Amino acid sequence: MIFALLSLALLPLPGFEDDEVYFSVPLYSNVVAYSKRLFGHAIPLMAVNYYGALKAWIYAMIFSIAPPSRWSVRLPMVIAGVATIWLTWEWVRRIAGPRAAAFTVALLATDSIFILTNTFDWGPVALQHLLFVGGLVFLQFWLQRGGRRWLALAFFLWGLGLWDKALMIWDLGGLAVAAFCVYPRESWRALRSKSARIAAVALVAGALPLIVFNAARHGATAVSNTHLSLASVPDKIAELKAVCRGDVLFDTIVAATPAPIPREPATLIERVSLAWNDQLGPHRTRPFVFALVLAGIGCLFLFRRQQGRILALLAIASVVAWLQMAANVGTGGAAHHVILIWPLPCAFIGIALAGASERLPKYGRWAVAALVAWLTVANILNTNTYLASLIRNGATTQWTDASERLAGAISHYRNDPIVTVDWGYVNALRMFYGGELHLTPINEATPDQIAAVITQSNAIFIEHTDDNQLFPGVNERLRAIAAGLGYSEQSLRTVHDDEGRPVFEIFRLTKTR
């Protein structure tokens, strides 16, 4: 309930980030990495070479019922987050007992970075968490009950996760290494049995679109995305620390200064959020690293053999998953990569603290319970600071709510060629218009390509205002090329966000000489 309330309070505040609605590309355009024709229709399988079209398939069904909006896009991901928490409870309860499960879920459901990345899902990560933890639960069913259907279901879900985003290999690779380190005999025995063949077939079935794509494109997923380097590891360690502290997304999502037109709290939760933030002060960090260190120290002294093996499994899986992203160029340096390790760190803390409380006398057990309560409250206060800051300041340009006003503002020009000068709003426009717009992004175009676009008749141009450019200099480059061809801007409209900031300019380029 706490997770749902916090997620639903955050849900309507920022606008759409471009990657959050990237599923609109395979859904409404032909610009996809791979598709197959079926009954005369092109069926998208891969959006890009490491990101499948599973989410696009899901939203094709959702948008047939509810048109695109913040609620229709984000509420399904909140539901996925609730399901992930419930599955985490089931998994930890079965491997370590209800107390450990309660502690784990208390930490996970209030984790600010988990809540934000899941609700807004620009990684995307929500389906990754759901499919990974779902696989863990069904694997545990197989270990406890027997019945290879549970094993097949676990590996099928993991195969779907690999299709959804091939980065699930980090979690699965970490889990495999940890299993062979902690349970070597059991793992080798399972690998040589019929169960391994069943698991392999189920994994292939779930990941079949990814496998077909790589067979056709000569292993493009691995070839294009695997470039080992340790040069940026210090920066990735800093990002890992920032995720654990909980302050990593303030500059990414929350505007740095209050809005010109302050937004009034619209709901009871928003009024309570602002009151808490005013009374208790902002909490930009939470003691997650302290909890990890404390759990690690407790592991050395307090645990029986089975608890120790489970904790070793979680620790090794988490470390190996992070090392894979840290050693690869272009991965591990963003919160939506680091958070893919969750809920394993939360389970490590929850199981460690539960194990400690079971070995301590009565007052010690109360002390551990009080510690978990304090960690949970710290998480909630950290999340509330994000909520209060979004209410007061609004969102950054990358998450501006002006994108929806922009969609309304160009309705008169929907039949004209529309040129987007900067990055960050193309996918939202594509989604709102169901692919009807003729969109031409030029943020990464060459001067010759830009010159060709400028001379189009009836073209409408959309740019961020100069102080909101996400690709610095794109506005100036367009003006310089246009001036060289004898064109100048004819402003049609300035689009503001809900807080009164000018964010977008809509204009034509007219011949002046």
Secondary structure, DSSP 4 states (H G I P E B T S, - for coil): -HHHHHHHHHTTSS---TTTTTTHHHHH-S--SEEEEETTEEEEEEEETTEESHHHHHHHHHHTTS-SSHHHHHHHHHHHHHHHHHHHHHHHHHHH-HHHHHHHHHHHHT-HHHHHHHHH-SS--HHHHHHHHHHHHHHHHHHHH--HHHHHHHHHHHHHHHHHBTTHHHHHHHHHHHHHHHSHHHHHHHHTSHHHHHHHHHHHHHTHHHHHHHHHTTSHHHHHH--B--TTHHHHHHHHHHHHHT-TTHHHHB-SS--SSPPPP-SHHHHHHHHHHHHH-------HHHHHHHHHHHHTTS--HHHHHHHHHHHHHHHHHHHHHHTBTTSSSSHHHHGGGTTHHHHHHHHHHHHHHHHS-HHHHHHHHHHHHHHHHHHHHHHHHHHHHHHHH-B-GGG-THHHHHHHHTGGGTTSEEEE-SSSSHHHHHHHTTT-SEEEE-TT--HHHHHHHHTSTT-EEEEE-GGG-SSTTHHHHHHHHHHHTTEEEEEEEEEE-TTS-EEEEEEEEEE--
